[in-house]
Amino acid sequence: ISDLRDEMEKQWPSLSCPSSDGTSFWSHEWERHGACSESVLDQHQYFQAALNLKTQLNLLHILTKA
């Protein structure tokens, strides 16, 4: 997923530790939430799909309306 790293740093930072490079956070996300999708999406596809959905859905706007 190295080709997604720049976009992930901008779009999916580790808010619990802003000084972190995100690697351990993204590893946790994959192990906890993404690995179960492995029969359909590999790790790269999982993170690419997450980034695409964030862009398409404007999650911050949705949450402010909730």
N, C-alpha and C positions, 0 to 999 in steps of 0.2 A: 504493500500500500504506500510505498515511498512516493509514488507520483501524486498521491492525494494529500500528502503531509502539509503543504502550504495552505491548501484550502481548509483542511481540518483544523489547523492552528487558528485560522480566522473564524470559521463557522462553528467549531465544536471544541472550544477550549475547556480546560479543566478549571472550573470556577472555584473549586475547593482549594486549589493550589495554583494560583495564576502564574507563579514563577516556574512551574513545572513545564516540561516540554510536551506533555500530554501523552507520552508513550504508555506509561503505566495506567493512566485513566482509560485510554482506548483499548488497552489489553483487557482491562476489567470489563469494559462494555462488550467486547467480543466474547470473552469467556462466559459472562453472566447472561447476556442477551442475544448475542449473534450466533454462537456455536450451534444452537438448536436449529438454525436455518441452514446449516451446512449442506444438507441434502439438496437444497435449492440454490443457495447463494454461497459462494466462497467468501473469504474474508474481504477481499477487494470489492466484490459486488455488494456485500452488505454495507460497507462504509460508503460506497458510491451511491447506493440507493438512499441511505440516510441523508446524505448531503443533498441529493436531488429532491427528496421530499421536503426537507427544510426550506429549500429555495421555492418550491412550488406552493407550499401551504402557508407560508408566512406565519409561522407558529407564534411569534411574539404578538402579532396582531390578534390572532385567535385567542390567546391567553388574556390579553387586555380586555377583550369583549366578554370573557366568561364571568 
